[in-house]
Amino acid sequence: MLRNLLLAFIPIFVAVDALGVLPIFVSLTQGTSRLEKKRIIWQSMITAICLAVVFMFLGKAIFKFLGITIGDFMVAGGVILFCIAITDIINHDKKRRVPSNELGAVPLGVPLIVGPAVLTTALIIVQEYGLYPTLISIIVNVFLAGLLFSLSGALIKAIGDSGSKALSKVTSLLLAAIAVMMMRKGLMQITKGFNI
């Protein structure tokens, strides 16, 4: 059981990529109060865990019923992230491009914490290592991401206001690149289905 848990934990840890999402979280929550940030973190964690758990049980059936592939899912997630990134890059004022009451659910919970990579990985490893190790791995990794997000205030203090603004723009470019990568991988998956 412990071996399976460890083997399930590692690919989920890589797929969640909490360290990679941290700068994007800092950028998206810039200017929000400490209390609001805490609410956003909890919302993102709950959304991520709920989606991952539901997807583990119903993912294949839902996709099959709707005629959706993992590739379609990746392209859709990439388009959403790309729109958010472009809006942030051209937005010069401090207004958030995502309403704060939705920020925790989309894009933080889905598709940044639990996106196509995590969902696909979960579908694969649940068959390989079992339901409970996969479930525990997802929950622990989402909580690790939440813990990292809650410590982001120290990062802001360290880099200051101008550094925070610069980081915001850089991470918007990073987010756009992640979005393009998701769309590219999705399109590659879609084109695999065609006999060219």
Secondary structure in CASP SS format (residue, H / E / C, confidence):
PFRMAT SS
TARGET T0000
AUTHOR 0000-0000-0000
METHOD secondary structure of the structure
MODEL  1
M C 1.00
L H 1.00
R H 1.00
N H 1.00
L H 1.00
L H 1.00
L H 1.00
A H 1.00
F H 1.00
I H 1.00
P H 1.00
I H 1.00
F H 1.00
V H 1.00
A H 1.00
V H 1.00
D C 1.00
A H 1.00
L H 1.00
G H 1.00
V H 1.00
L H 1.00
P H 1.00
I H 1.00
F H 1.00
V H 1.00
S H 1.00
L H 1.00
T C 1.00
Q C 1.00
G C 1.00
T C 1.00
S C 1.00
R H 1.00
L H 1.00
E H 1.00
K H 1.00
K H 1.00
R H 1.00
I H 1.00
I H 1.00
W H 1.00
Q H 1.00
S H 1.00
M H 1.00
I H 1.00
T H 1.00
A H 1.00
I H 1.00
C H 1.00
L H 1.00
A H 1.00
V H 1.00
V H 1.00
F H 1.00
M H 1.00
F H 1.00
L H 1.00
G H 1.00
K H 1.00
A H 1.00
I H 1.00
F H 1.00
K H 1.00
F H 1.00
L H 1.00
G C 1.00
I C 1.00
T C 1.00
I H 1.00
G H 1.00
D H 1.00
F H 1.00
M H 1.00
V H 1.00
A H 1.00
G H 1.00
G H 1.00
V H 1.00
I H 1.00
L H 1.00
F H 1.00
C H 1.00
I H 1.00
A H 1.00
I H 1.00
T H 1.00
D H 1.00
I H 1.00
I H 1.00
N C 1.00
H C 1.00
D C 1.00
K C 1.00
K C 1.00
R C 1.00
R C 1.00
V C 1.00
P C 1.00
S H 1.00
N H 1.00
E H 1.00
L H 1.00
G H 1.00
A H 1.00
V H 1.00
P H 1.00
L H 1.00
G H 1.00
V H 1.00
P H 1.00
L H 1.00
I H 1.00
V C 1.00
G C 1.00
P H 1.00
A H 1.00
V H 1.00
L H 1.00
T H 1.00
T H 1.00
A H 1.00
L H 1.00
I H 1.00
I H 1.00
V H 1.00
Q H 1.00
E H 1.00
Y H 1.00
G C 1.00
L H 1.00
Y H 1.00
P H 1.00
T H 1.00
L H 1.00
I H 1.00
S H 1.00
I H 1.00
I H 1.00
V H 1.00
N H 1.00
V H 1.00
F H 1.00
L H 1.00
A H 1.00
G H 1.00
L H 1.00
L H 1.00
F H 1.00
S H 1.00
L C 1.00
S H 1.00
G H 1.00
A H 1.00
L H 1.00
I H 1.00
K H 1.00
A H 1.00
I H 1.00
G H 1.00
D H 1.00
S H 1.00
G H 1.00
S H 1.00
K H 1.00
A H 1.00
L H 1.00
S H 1.00
K H 1.00
V H 1.00
T H 1.00
S H 1.00
L H 1.00
L H 1.00
L H 1.00
A H 1.00
A H 1.00
I H 1.00
A H 1.00
V H 1.00
M H 1.00
M H 1.00
M H 1.00
R H 1.00
K H 1.00
G H 1.00
L H 1.00
M H 1.00
Q H 1.00
I H 1.00
T H 1.00
K H 1.00
G C 1.00
F C 1.00
N C 1.00
I C 1.00
END
